[in-house]
Every structure is written in C-alpha cells, then in structure tokens.
Amino acid sequence: MKEQEKTFETALVELEQITKDLESGTIPLEEAMNMYTKAMELVKFCQDKLDNATAQVNKIVAENGQLEDFNLNEENN
C-alpha cells in the first residue's frame, strides 16, 4: 500500500494482523524481525496521525475565522 493511500484505520488493521502473526510463534526469526520493523513503522504512522488529530481538536475557529488554541477558562462571577 502506498504511503499516501494509507489511513489510520488501514494502518491499525495491518498492525493488528502483524501482532496476531507474531504472537502465533510460527513465524521464522528473520521474517519476524522484518514484521516487527514494519509494525514499529505503523505505530509511528498511527501516533503521528493521532498527534495531528489531537492538535486539530485543540484548536477552535475564532470569530474572525482564524484558528486559535482552545483554552477552557472558567470564570467565577
């Protein structure tokens, strides 16, 4: 799968399959090492996607249309 076609969901499915395969204990060592490397790449991809989503959620659109950091300020009146 090309990097630009990969989504968080497809990466997560692939990561879950690699995990299941590795946990089976039937994978030869060299293949297991390659799969582990691929799994770590997928973990990084997913973490980057989550970090980006978190950053977007933590922003709000101000009245002037500009994105601003979201800060919850509770005022006691």
Buried (B, 14 or more C-beta within 10 A) or exposed (E): EEEEEBEBEEBBEBBEEBBEBBEEEEBEEEEBEEBBEEBEBBEEBBEEBEEEEEEEEEEEEEEEEEEEEEEEEEEEE
